[in-house]
Amino acid sequence: MSQHSWQGHFGPDVVSRTWPEFREITDVVPVASSDAPVTLAGWESPRALASTGVVAGAFARSKAVGRILGGRAVGPLLTFRPFLKLVVFIPRTAVNRVRDAVVAAGAGSIGAYTHMTFAAAGAGSFRATAANARGGREGRIEYVDESALSVILPTWIEDEVLAAMKASHPYDDPAFDLIPLANRLTVPQAYLGDDGTVRTALVTEELASWAVNTGVERIEAERTHGDSRLEMAERGIQVGLVPLGTWTVPGLVSILAEVAPRGGST
């Protein structure tokens, strides 16, 4: 991976192969770099993309479709809980240095706000167990003025944030906690155009049920499950399929173009 994180621009399911929910992603678009075109190769074969390490799932597809189609968001929302809270204990003299490093790595963003952190002052203690320890005297309990720095981060930049924290921290082996949070991240599944057509990347079962129950007359999608399409047709809903990637790929390219990588290649 490059130093640049595409995940930060697409959402929680533009992921590395270590993302725990990778097994649940069935529709993917490969993303190579800003210099390489986004293609549809491997869209229907996640295993073929295992070597690329980066894929786009439901969140990214919906975000891309919204970028291209606009219109009014309708239907059920996709909901994710991908956030963690990092709490790290730091000598007070080094708090700003560590804070700047983790924020630069992408932590501390909620909605329209960035650089969101909290530091609580306290007293840390330790006892050196060897004469060659870098701090303190062997066998003596030492007390240090420290702060507990807290910051939120999405799971997909966990490695980058931890690396930045450790590189900027004055301790060889800093003490820290990673705590799962209940904060939600949501994105619309579909958009209603001026012509009355609901458009989406993928008609999910939830979206199909919503369409049936709300009197939608026409849906256009890049893909829909067979059962959902049959159910909607039986209820008189016109279902049109456009070529795979018609909206998703231009949307992904648009998002990719917003921020250039800082260096390296994916």
N, C-alpha and C positions, 0 to 999 in steps of 0.2 A: 504494500500500500504506500501511497505517497504521504507526505506530511499533511496534505489537504484531505479533509474528510467529506466525501460526497454525501455521507449519511446525514450530515447536518443540514443539507439542503432538501433532502427528499423525505425524511421522516424515519420512523423506527424500523421499517422493514426494508430499507436499503442497507444491506447487512453484510458483514463478513461471514465466513463459513462457521464462525464460532457462535453466531446468534442462536440462542437456545430454541427459537421457534422456527428455524429454517425448515424443519420437516413439514411445517404447515403451509409453506409457500408452494403453490402449484403453478402459478403463472408468473413468469419473470422476463425482464428485459435486461440484457447485459449492458453494463456501463463500463467503458474502458478508460477514457480520459477525455479532456476537452479537445484534444487533437485528433481523436479517432471518432468516426461517426457512430451514433447509436443505431443499431440495426435490430431486426427482429429475430436474428439467429438465436435459436435455443429458447424462444418464448415458451414453447410447449414442452421443453425438456430441461428441468432444473439440473439434472445430473450432468448434462453437457456443459453446464456453467460452473461446475465445482472448482475448476482450476482458475476461474476468474476471480472468485472470492467476493464479488459484489453483484447483487441482484436487486430488482425493484419489485416489491409486492403490492398489496392492496392499498396501503396508505399512499405510496408514491404514485401509483396509477391514478388514484382519485385526485391527488393534488395536481398531477399533470393534466388530466382532463379538465379540471376546473380552470387551469391557466388558459387553455385553448378555447373552451366553450363559453365560459362566463355564464351569464344568466342567473336565475334564482336557484339556490341550493334547495333541494327537496329530498324527501325520503329519510330513512333511518341513517344515523351517523355511524361511521366506523369508530370504535373507541379503543384506545390503547392505554396501558399504564406502564410506560417504559422508564420511569424516572427513579433515580437514586439520590440519596443525600450523602455526600462525603463530609465526614467530620474528622479533622486532623488536628493534632495537638502540636503547637509550634511555640518556640520562645518568642516573647512579644516583640523583640527587636527584629524578627524575621517575618512577621505576619504579612506585611505589605508585599514582600518579595514573593511569598508563596501564593498570596491572593492574586497578584498580577499574573503569575504563571498559569494557574488553573483557569482563570478567566480567559487568557489568551488561547488556551487549549479548547475552549468552547463551553466551559461550565458557567453557571450563574445566569442563565437566560430563562425567563418565564414570560410568555406572551410578547408584549412590545417592549419589555425591559431587559437590560443586560447588566452585568457587573453586580448581580444580587448576591451578597454574602452576609454572614453574621459572625461576629467574633465575641466570645465570652471569656473574660479574664478569670484566671485561677492560679493555683499553685501546683506545679508538678513535682514529683519526687523520684529519686532513683538512687541506687547504690551500686557503685562499680565493683565488679567481682574479680577484676584482674588489674595488676599494677600498670599494664600498658593501655588501659581504657583511655579514650580520647577526652572524657570529661569526668571530673570528680576524683576523689582519692579512694583507693581500694578499701572496701569495708565500711565506708562512711556514707550515711544517708545525706544526700544533697537535695536542696529545694530550689526550684527554678520558677521565675515568673513566666507563665505560659498563657496562651490563648487557645481556645477550641474554635477553630475556623470551620463554619458550616457553609456548604454550597450545594446547589442542586445541579444534576447533570443527567442527560439521557444515556441509557445503557450503551448506545452505539458508539459513544466516544469515551467509554470508561477507560480503556487502555491508554488513550492519549492523555486524559486528565491525570491519571495516576502517575504516568511517566513524568509529566510536567511537575506534579507535586513533589515527587521524590528527587528530581533533579534540582529543584530550588530549595529543598528543605535542608537545614543545617545538620540534622541528625543522620547518621548512617542508616538507621532502621526506624523511621518514624512510626509512631502509633496512630492508627486511623480506623474509622468505621465506615462501612458502606451499608446504607439502610434503604430497603425498598420503600417507595412512597406510593400513596394512593392518588396522586395527581393524575388527571386524565388528559390525554391528547386526542382530539377528535377531528374528523374530516368528513364532509358530505360524500355520499356515494354517487349522487346523480344531480343533474342540473336541468331545469325547465326552461326551454327556449321560448322566444316570442311566438313561435308557431304552434305552441302547445305540446311539443314533443319533449319527452324526457330522455336525456342522453346520459350514458354512463360507459365506463370501460368494461364492466362485468356486471351482469344481472345476478345478484346473489339471491338466495332463498328469501332473505329478509326484505330485499328490495322488491322482489316479485310479489310477496304477500302484501306489502304496502300498496303497490300499484293496483292489485286486485281490489283492495278494500277502500281505495280512495277515488275510483272512477277514472283512472288514467286511460287515455284512448290510444296513445302510441308511444312506444319506446324504441330507441335506437341504441345499439350496443356493439362493442367490438366482439363480445362473447357472452353467451348465456347458457346456463345448464339446460339440458334437454327437458327435464321434468318441469322446470320453471317456465320454459318457453311454451310447453304444451298447456300448462295451467292457465297462463295468460291468454293464449289463443282461444281456449275454451270459454273464457270470460269476455271475449270480444276485443281484446287489446291487440292492436297491430304491433308486431315485433319485427323490426328491421335490423339486419346485421350489416355492419360496415366492415371493410377489410381490417384485419387485426393490426393495431398500431396506428390507425387513422388519426386518432386524437392523442393517444398516449405518447407516441414517440416524439411528435413535435413539442408536446408539453415538457417531456423530459429534457429535450435539447434546449428548450427555452430556459429551464431552470439551471441546467448545467452552464449555460452561457453567462449567468448572472455573476458568478464569482470564479475567477481563474485560480487554478491550483497554485500553491506557494512554491512548488518545486517537486521534482521527482516524477514518477509515473505510477499509475495504478497497476 
